[in-house]
Amino acid sequence: MVVQLAPEDTKRIRDGIREKYNKVAGNPDGLFSYPTGRAGLEILGYDPIILNSLPDEVSASYCGVGNPFSLGEINGGEAVLDIGCGAGVDIIFAAKIVGAGGNVVGAELVSEMLDRGKHNIQMMDLQHVTFVEDSAEKLSFPDENFDVVISNGVFNLIPDKERAVAEAFRLLKPGGRFMIADQVLIGELEKDLKSRIDTWFQ
């Protein structure tokens, strides 16, 4: 059942997400119920060669819930979009995979996370990466612009998931791949909308 959120509910969710991820941009340690940083990257099976090339400051900023690169291939020279790129760790892996002939874009709603992502990319000296401050529900790119769209732990937070998924597919070239790692609810959904909103971004 799809529940239409009131504008004030959507604002409350987005304000809560911004407040939490403002803290995450500084240091994600202790803010999640799963391993973050280098430990999270190792547990999730990220490429050890790329992982070992990351400065400790960069790997420490990782807070993904899964490994989108385990879901399919990304090839040299391809264009990749990371929706909700956060601190940019997945962007670094994508940029290393596609090489200098490819192009990787990170879209992020929380400006503090965007700043952290840009800082991490500068530390890695990657020239084929760009960032935009954008919402997953309305992305500012033309149709069929990317070979691959990735996302990690973001869609569970988005109020209008149907619209966000439609945007991701709008941006894919024919034959493109949508590779998403995320959290899903197992069990019964909380029926009280207020309670759901209260815990939306926990």
C-alpha atoms as an extended CHARMM CRD file, in Angstrom:
* protein
*
       202  EXT
         1         1  MET       CA              0.0000000000        0.0000000000        0.0000000000  PROA      1               0.0000000000
         2         2  VAL       CA              1.4060000000        3.3820000000       -1.0190000000  PROA      2               0.0000000000
         3         3  VAL       CA              0.9300000000        6.1460000000        1.5550000000  PROA      3               0.0000000000
         4         4  GLN       CA              0.9550000000        9.7290000000        0.3300000000  PROA      4               0.0000000000
         5         5  LEU       CA              3.0410000000       11.8050000000        2.7060000000  PROA      5               0.0000000000
         6         6  ALA       CA              1.9390000000       15.3200000000        3.5750000000  PROA      6               0.0000000000
         7         7  PRO       CA              4.4200000000       18.0830000000        2.6410000000  PROA      7               0.0000000000
         8         8  GLU       CA              5.2030000000       18.6890000000        6.3230000000  PROA      8               0.0000000000
         9         9  ASP       CA              5.9930000000       14.9720000000        6.7840000000  PROA      9               0.0000000000
        10        10  THR       CA              8.3410000000       14.9870000000        3.8020000000  PROA      10              0.0000000000
        11        11  LYS       CA             10.0660000000       18.0900000000        5.1440000000  PROA      11              0.0000000000
        12        12  ARG       CA             10.4740000000       16.4890000000        8.5550000000  PROA      12              0.0000000000
        13        13  ILE       CA             12.0460000000       13.3980000000        7.0070000000  PROA      13              0.0000000000
        14        14  ARG       CA             14.4560000000       15.4280000000        4.9000000000  PROA      14              0.0000000000
        15        15  ASP       CA             15.3960000000       17.6770000000        7.8170000000  PROA      15              0.0000000000
        16        16  GLY       CA             16.0950000000       14.6010000000        9.9530000000  PROA      16              0.0000000000
        17        17  ILE       CA             18.2340000000       13.0460000000        7.2320000000  PROA      17              0.0000000000
        18        18  ARG       CA             20.2230000000       16.2610000000        6.8310000000  PROA      18              0.0000000000
        19        19  GLU       CA             20.7620000000       16.5020000000       10.5950000000  PROA      19              0.0000000000
        20        20  LYS       CA             22.0010000000       12.9120000000       10.8800000000  PROA      20              0.0000000000
        21        21  TYR       CA             24.2220000000       12.9620000000        7.8160000000  PROA      21              0.0000000000
        22        22  ASN       CA             25.7380000000       16.2820000000        8.8100000000  PROA      22              0.0000000000
        23        23  LYS       CA             27.1820000000       14.2750000000       11.7410000000  PROA      23              0.0000000000
        24        24  VAL       CA             28.0710000000       11.3290000000        9.4970000000  PROA      24              0.0000000000
        25        25  ALA       CA             30.1090000000       13.6510000000        7.2630000000  PROA      25              0.0000000000
        26        26  GLY       CA             32.3950000000       14.2760000000       10.2300000000  PROA      26              0.0000000000
        27        27  ASN       CA             32.7110000000       10.6410000000       11.3090000000  PROA      27              0.0000000000
        28        28  PRO       CA             30.2540000000        7.7500000000       10.7970000000  PROA      28              0.0000000000
        29        29  ASP       CA             31.7300000000        5.6860000000       13.6260000000  PROA      29              0.0000000000
        30        30  GLY       CA             29.0300000000        4.6740000000       16.1300000000  PROA      30              0.0000000000
        31        31  LEU       CA             26.1560000000        6.2030000000       14.1510000000  PROA      31              0.0000000000
        32        32  PHE       CA             25.0040000000        2.9780000000       12.4730000000  PROA      32              0.0000000000
        33        33  SER       CA             24.0600000000       -0.5180000000       13.6450000000  PROA      33              0.0000000000
        34        34  TYR       CA             26.4450000000       -2.1730000000       11.1580000000  PROA      34              0.0000000000
        35        35  PRO       CA             30.2100000000       -1.9330000000       10.5460000000  PROA      35              0.0000000000
        36        36  THR       CA             31.4280000000        1.2080000000        8.8100000000  PROA      36              0.0000000000
        37        37  GLY       CA             34.8370000000        2.3880000000        7.6530000000  PROA      37              0.0000000000
        38        38  ARG       CA             37.4940000000       -0.0810000000        6.5150000000  PROA      38              0.0000000000
        39        39  ALA       CA             35.8940000000       -2.9220000000        8.4820000000  PROA      39              0.0000000000
        40        40  GLY       CA             32.6480000000       -2.4670000000        6.5520000000  PROA      40              0.0000000000
        41        41  LEU       CA             34.4730000000       -2.4330000000        3.2050000000  PROA      41              0.0000000000
        42        42  GLU       CA             36.3260000000       -5.6330000000        4.0680000000  PROA      42              0.0000000000
        43        43  ILE       CA             33.2410000000       -7.4810000000        5.3300000000  PROA      43              0.0000000000
        44        44  LEU       CA             31.2820000000       -6.5300000000        2.2030000000  PROA      44              0.0000000000
        45        45  GLY       CA             33.9710000000       -7.8460000000       -0.1220000000  PROA      45              0.0000000000
        46        46  TYR       CA             35.1550000000       -4.6780000000       -1.8370000000  PROA      46              0.0000000000
        47        47  ASP       CA             38.1220000000       -5.0760000000       -4.1910000000  PROA      47              0.0000000000
        48        48  PRO       CA             41.1320000000       -5.3860000000       -1.8500000000  PROA      48              0.0000000000
        49        49  ILE       CA             43.5460000000       -3.8220000000       -4.3520000000  PROA      49              0.0000000000
        50        50  ILE       CA             41.4970000000       -0.6130000000       -4.5560000000  PROA      50              0.0000000000
        51        51  LEU       CA             40.7370000000       -0.7570000000       -0.8360000000  PROA      51              0.0000000000
        52        52  ASN       CA             44.4320000000       -0.8890000000        0.0230000000  PROA      52              0.0000000000
        53        53  SER       CA             45.0320000000        2.2230000000       -2.0990000000  PROA      53              0.0000000000
        54        54  LEU       CA             42.6840000000        4.3200000000        0.0490000000  PROA      54              0.0000000000
        55        55  PRO       CA             44.1040000000        6.6550000000        2.6960000000  PROA      55              0.0000000000
        56        56  ASP       CA             42.8160000000        5.8050000000        6.1800000000  PROA      56              0.0000000000
        57        57  GLU       CA             40.8350000000        9.0620000000        6.2560000000  PROA      57              0.0000000000
        58        58  VAL       CA             38.9490000000        8.0550000000        3.1130000000  PROA      58              0.0000000000
        59        59  SER       CA             38.1620000000        4.4720000000        4.0990000000  PROA      59              0.0000000000
        60        60  ALA       CA             37.0490000000        5.6590000000        7.5660000000  PROA      60              0.0000000000
        61        61  SER       CA             34.2590000000        7.7030000000        5.9560000000  PROA      61              0.0000000000
        62        62  TYR       CA             32.5080000000        4.6710000000        4.4080000000  PROA      62              0.0000000000
        63        63  CYS       CA             28.9970000000        3.9410000000        5.7300000000  PROA      63              0.0000000000
        64        64  GLY       CA             27.3710000000        1.8230000000        3.0080000000  PROA      64              0.0000000000
        65        65  VAL       CA             25.0370000000       -1.0960000000        3.7250000000  PROA      65              0.0000000000
        66        66  GLY       CA             26.2100000000       -3.3350000000        0.9060000000  PROA      66              0.0000000000
        67        67  ASN       CA             28.5110000000       -3.6880000000       -2.0870000000  PROA      67              0.0000000000
        68        68  PRO       CA             26.8360000000       -2.5330000000       -5.3250000000  PROA      68              0.0000000000
        69        69  PHE       CA             29.8820000000       -3.6860000000       -7.3160000000  PROA      69              0.0000000000
        70        70  SER       CA             29.0370000000       -7.2910000000       -6.4430000000  PROA      70              0.0000000000
        71        71  LEU       CA             25.8440000000       -7.0470000000       -8.5220000000  PROA      71              0.0000000000
        72        72  GLY       CA             27.3050000000       -6.7840000000      -12.0040000000  PROA      72              0.0000000000
        73        73  GLU       CA             30.1670000000       -5.6080000000      -14.1580000000  PROA      73              0.0000000000
        74        74  ILE       CA             31.3300000000       -2.0650000000      -14.7360000000  PROA      74              0.0000000000
        75        75  ASN       CA             33.6260000000       -1.6990000000      -17.7140000000  PROA      75              0.0000000000
        76        76  GLY       CA             36.4500000000        0.6280000000      -18.6070000000  PROA      76              0.0000000000
        77        77  GLY       CA             35.3220000000        3.8520000000      -20.2810000000  PROA      77              0.0000000000
        78        78  GLU       CA             31.7340000000        3.7260000000      -19.0010000000  PROA      78              0.0000000000
        79        79  ALA       CA             29.7140000000        6.5660000000      -17.4630000000  PROA      79              0.0000000000
        80        80  VAL       CA             28.5450000000        5.8990000000      -13.9000000000  PROA      80              0.0000000000
        81        81  LEU       CA             26.1490000000        7.8160000000      -11.6450000000  PROA      81              0.0000000000
        82        82  ASP       CA             26.1270000000        7.2730000000       -7.8730000000  PROA      82              0.0000000000
        83        83  ILE       CA             22.7910000000        8.3870000000       -6.3870000000  PROA      83              0.0000000000
        84        84  GLY       CA             23.3210000000        9.5370000000       -2.8140000000  PROA      84              0.0000000000
        85        85  CYS       CA             27.0990000000        9.3380000000       -3.1410000000  PROA      85              0.0000000000
        86        86  GLY       CA             27.7700000000       10.4900000000        0.4180000000  PROA      86              0.0000000000
        87        87  ALA       CA             31.4720000000       10.6250000000        1.2530000000  PROA      87              0.0000000000
        88        88  GLY       CA             32.3710000000        9.3540000000       -2.2170000000  PROA      88              0.0000000000
        89        89  VAL       CA             33.9620000000        6.0080000000       -1.3560000000  PROA      89              0.0000000000
        90        90  ASP       CA             31.8790000000        4.0830000000       -3.9110000000  PROA      90              0.0000000000
        91        91  ILE       CA             32.6960000000        6.8230000000       -6.4270000000  PROA      91              0.0000000000
        92        92  ILE       CA             36.4040000000        6.1470000000       -5.9210000000  PROA      92              0.0000000000
        93        93  PHE       CA             35.9040000000        2.4290000000       -6.6120000000  PROA      93              0.0000000000
        94        94  ALA       CA             33.8250000000        3.2390000000       -9.7170000000  PROA      94              0.0000000000
        95        95  ALA       CA             36.3870000000        5.7710000000      -10.9530000000  PROA      95              0.0000000000
        96        96  LYS       CA             39.2120000000        3.2590000000      -10.5360000000  PROA      96              0.0000000000
        97        97  ILE       CA             37.2090000000        0.6460000000      -12.4660000000  PROA      97              0.0000000000
        98        98  VAL       CA             36.1750000000        2.8480000000      -15.4280000000  PROA      98              0.0000000000
        99        99  GLY       CA             39.6140000000        4.4520000000      -15.6860000000  PROA      99              0.0000000000
       100       100  ALA       CA             40.5230000000        7.8400000000      -17.1000000000  PROA      100             0.0000000000
       101       101  GLY       CA             38.4730000000        7.1570000000      -20.2350000000  PROA      101             0.0000000000
       102       102  GLY       CA             35.2990000000        6.8630000000      -18.1680000000  PROA      102             0.0000000000
       103       103  ASN       CA             33.3240000000        9.3500000000      -16.1930000000  PROA      103             0.0000000000
       104       104  VAL       CA             31.7470000000        9.1580000000      -12.7330000000  PROA      104             0.0000000000
       105       105  VAL       CA             29.2040000000       11.5590000000      -11.2370000000  PROA      105             0.0000000000
       106       106  GLY       CA             28.0860000000       11.7110000000       -7.6290000000  PROA      106             0.0000000000
       107       107  ALA       CA             24.6520000000       13.1270000000       -6.7540000000  PROA      107             0.0000000000
       108       108  GLU       CA             24.0990000000       14.0180000000       -3.1010000000  PROA      108             0.0000000000
       109       109  LEU       CA             21.3930000000       15.9660000000       -1.2460000000  PROA      109             0.0000000000
       110       110  VAL       CA             23.2530000000       16.7320000000        1.9960000000  PROA      110             0.0000000000
       111       111  SER       CA             25.7820000000       19.5090000000        1.3680000000  PROA      111             0.0000000000
       112       112  GLU       CA             28.0750000000       18.4320000000        4.2290000000  PROA      112             0.0000000000
       113       113  MET       CA             28.3250000000       14.9280000000        2.7630000000  PROA      113             0.0000000000
       114       114  LEU       CA             28.9630000000       16.4360000000       -0.6530000000  PROA      114             0.0000000000
       115       115  ASP       CA             31.8470000000       18.4680000000        0.7710000000  PROA      115             0.0000000000
       116       116  ARG       CA             33.2960000000       15.3380000000        2.3810000000  PROA      116             0.0000000000
       117       117  GLY       CA             33.0070000000       13.4900000000       -0.9190000000  PROA      117             0.0000000000
       118       118  LYS       CA             34.8160000000       16.2480000000       -2.8070000000  PROA      118             0.0000000000
       119       119  HSD       CA             37.5590000000       16.2660000000       -0.1740000000  PROA      119             0.0000000000
       120       120  ASN       CA             38.0180000000       12.4990000000       -0.4800000000  PROA      120             0.0000000000
       121       121  ILE       CA             38.1870000000       12.6780000000       -4.2680000000  PROA      121             0.0000000000
       122       122  GLN       CA             40.8030000000       15.4340000000       -4.0890000000  PROA      122             0.0000000000
       123       123  MET       CA             42.9060000000       13.2110000000       -1.8200000000  PROA      123             0.0000000000
       124       124  MET       CA             42.7750000000       10.4950000000       -4.4890000000  PROA      124             0.0000000000
       125       125  ASP       CA             43.5560000000       12.9510000000       -7.3360000000  PROA      125             0.0000000000
       126       126  LEU       CA             40.8290000000       11.6070000000       -9.6180000000  PROA      126             0.0000000000
       127       127  GLN       CA             40.1730000000       13.9450000000      -12.5350000000  PROA      127             0.0000000000
       128       128  HSD       CA             37.2150000000       12.1450000000      -14.1280000000  PROA      128             0.0000000000
       129       129  VAL       CA             34.7960000000       12.6200000000      -11.2050000000  PROA      129             0.0000000000
       130       130  THR       CA             32.2240000000       15.3840000000      -10.7280000000  PROA      130             0.0000000000
       131       131  PHE       CA             29.5650000000       16.1110000000       -8.1110000000  PROA      131             0.0000000000
       132       132  VAL       CA             26.1150000000       17.6800000000       -8.1280000000  PROA      132             0.0000000000
       133       133  GLU       CA             23.8710000000       18.6440000000       -5.2270000000  PROA      133             0.0000000000
       134       134  ASP       CA             20.6950000000       16.8870000000       -6.3200000000  PROA      134             0.0000000000
       135       135  SER       CA             17.6850000000       14.9720000000       -5.0520000000  PROA      135             0.0000000000
       136       136  ALA       CA             17.1740000000       11.3690000000       -6.1690000000  PROA      136             0.0000000000
       137       137  GLU       CA             13.5530000000       12.2440000000       -6.9050000000  PROA      137             0.0000000000
       138       138  LYS       CA             14.5190000000       14.8900000000       -9.4780000000  PROA      138             0.0000000000
       139       139  LEU       CA             17.9530000000       14.4900000000      -11.0260000000  PROA      139             0.0000000000
       140       140  SER       CA             19.3130000000       17.1690000000      -13.3380000000  PROA      140             0.0000000000
       141       141  PHE       CA             20.6250000000       15.0160000000      -16.1820000000  PROA      141             0.0000000000
       142       142  PRO       CA             19.2880000000       14.2720000000      -19.6610000000  PROA      142             0.0000000000
       143       143  ASP       CA             17.6800000000       10.9420000000      -20.4950000000  PROA      143             0.0000000000
       144       144  GLU       CA             19.8830000000        7.9150000000      -21.2760000000  PROA      144             0.0000000000
       145       145  ASN       CA             23.0470000000        9.5600000000      -19.9500000000  PROA      145             0.0000000000
       146       146  PHE       CA             24.7200000000        6.7280000000      -17.9720000000  PROA      146             0.0000000000
       147       147  ASP       CA             25.8040000000        3.1570000000      -18.5740000000  PROA      147             0.0000000000
       148       148  VAL       CA             25.4860000000        2.2990000000      -14.8820000000  PROA      148             0.0000000000
       149       149  VAL       CA             23.5780000000        3.8060000000      -11.9540000000  PROA      149             0.0000000000
       150       150  ILE       CA             24.6730000000        2.6960000000       -8.4900000000  PROA      150             0.0000000000
       151       151  SER       CA             23.3300000000        3.5030000000       -5.0390000000  PROA      151             0.0000000000
       152       152  ASN       CA             24.1800000000        2.3080000000       -1.5400000000  PROA      152             0.0000000000
       153       153  GLY       CA             21.8760000000        2.6380000000        1.4640000000  PROA      153             0.0000000000
       154       154  VAL       CA             19.9580000000        5.5870000000        0.0550000000  PROA      154             0.0000000000
       155       155  PHE       CA             16.6240000000        4.4960000000       -1.4310000000  PROA      155             0.0000000000
       156       156  ASN       CA             15.3180000000        3.2940000000        1.9370000000  PROA      156             0.0000000000
       157       157  LEU       CA             15.5410000000        6.9430000000        3.0940000000  PROA      157             0.0000000000
       158       158  ILE       CA             13.7930000000        8.5290000000        0.1070000000  PROA      158             0.0000000000
       159       159  PRO       CA             10.1670000000        9.5840000000        0.7260000000  PROA      159             0.0000000000
       160       160  ASP       CA              9.0090000000        9.0570000000       -2.8950000000  PROA      160             0.0000000000
       161       161  LYS       CA             10.7490000000        5.8150000000       -3.8160000000  PROA      161             0.0000000000
       162       162  GLU       CA              8.6680000000        5.1820000000       -6.9400000000  PROA      162             0.0000000000
       163       163  ARG       CA              9.6950000000        8.5220000000       -8.4120000000  PROA      163             0.0000000000
       164       164  ALA       CA             13.3590000000        7.9740000000       -7.4840000000  PROA      164             0.0000000000
       165       165  VAL       CA             13.4390000000        4.5520000000       -9.1570000000  PROA      165             0.0000000000
       166       166  ALA       CA             11.8020000000        6.0370000000      -12.2760000000  PROA      166             0.0000000000
       167       167  GLU       CA             14.5110000000        8.7230000000      -12.3490000000  PROA      167             0.0000000000
       168       168  ALA       CA             17.2680000000        6.1240000000      -12.1380000000  PROA      168             0.0000000000
       169       169  PHE       CA             15.8530000000        4.1930000000      -15.0870000000  PROA      169             0.0000000000
       170       170  ARG       CA             15.2580000000        7.3970000000      -17.0690000000  PROA      170             0.0000000000
       171       171  LEU       CA             18.9710000000        8.1370000000      -16.9070000000  PROA      171             0.0000000000
       172       172  LEU       CA             20.1640000000        4.7100000000      -18.0590000000  PROA      172             0.0000000000
       173       173  LYS       CA             21.2740000000        4.1470000000      -21.6190000000  PROA      173             0.0000000000
       174       174  PRO       CA             19.6800000000        1.1830000000      -23.4280000000  PROA      174             0.0000000000
       175       175  GLY       CA             21.1690000000       -1.9300000000      -21.8860000000  PROA      175             0.0000000000
       176       176  GLY       CA             22.3480000000        0.0310000000      -18.8400000000  PROA      176             0.0000000000
       177       177  ARG       CA             22.4930000000       -1.4510000000      -15.3380000000  PROA      177             0.0000000000
       178       178  PHE       CA             20.9500000000       -0.2840000000      -12.0670000000  PROA      178             0.0000000000
       179       179  MET       CA             23.0200000000       -1.7360000000       -9.2160000000  PROA      179             0.0000000000
       180       180  ILE       CA             21.5690000000       -0.9120000000       -5.8100000000  PROA      180             0.0000000000
       181       181  ALA       CA             22.5480000000       -2.0860000000       -2.3220000000  PROA      181             0.0000000000
       182       182  ASP       CA             20.0290000000       -1.1870000000        0.3560000000  PROA      182             0.0000000000
       183       183  GLN       CA             18.1380000000       -2.1420000000        3.4760000000  PROA      183             0.0000000000
       184       184  VAL       CA             14.7090000000       -3.7700000000        3.2860000000  PROA      184             0.0000000000
       185       185  LEU       CA             12.1070000000       -4.4080000000        5.9430000000  PROA      185             0.0000000000
       186       186  ILE       CA             11.5600000000       -8.0380000000        6.9200000000  PROA      186             0.0000000000
       187       187  GLY       CA              8.3460000000       -8.3470000000        8.8420000000  PROA      187             0.0000000000
       188       188  GLU       CA              5.2620000000       -6.2200000000        9.2480000000  PROA      188             0.0000000000
       189       189  LEU       CA              5.3540000000       -2.5300000000        8.4000000000  PROA      189             0.0000000000
       190       190  GLU       CA              4.5060000000       -0.1900000000       11.2650000000  PROA      190             0.0000000000
       191       191  LYS       CA              0.8980000000        0.8430000000       10.6120000000  PROA      191             0.0000000000
       192       192  ASP       CA              1.0560000000        4.1480000000       12.4630000000  PROA      192             0.0000000000
       193       193  LEU       CA              2.4190000000        6.7210000000       10.0190000000  PROA      193             0.0000000000
       194       194  LYS       CA              3.6790000000        9.0410000000       12.7480000000  PROA      194             0.0000000000
       195       195  SER       CA              5.7530000000        6.2340000000       14.2850000000  PROA      195             0.0000000000
       196       196  ARG       CA              7.1740000000        5.3910000000       10.8710000000  PROA      196             0.0000000000
       197       197  ILE       CA              8.1830000000        8.9980000000       10.2930000000  PROA      197             0.0000000000
       198       198  ASP       CA              9.7130000000        9.2210000000       13.7860000000  PROA      198             0.0000000000
       199       199  THR       CA             12.0680000000        6.3420000000       12.9680000000  PROA      199             0.0000000000
       200       200  TRP       CA             12.4810000000        6.9730000000        9.2300000000  PROA      200             0.0000000000
       201       201  PHE       CA             16.1010000000        8.1280000000        9.4040000000  PROA      201             0.0000000000
       202       202  GLN       CA             17.2850000000        6.2410000000       12.5140000000  PROA      202             0.0000000000
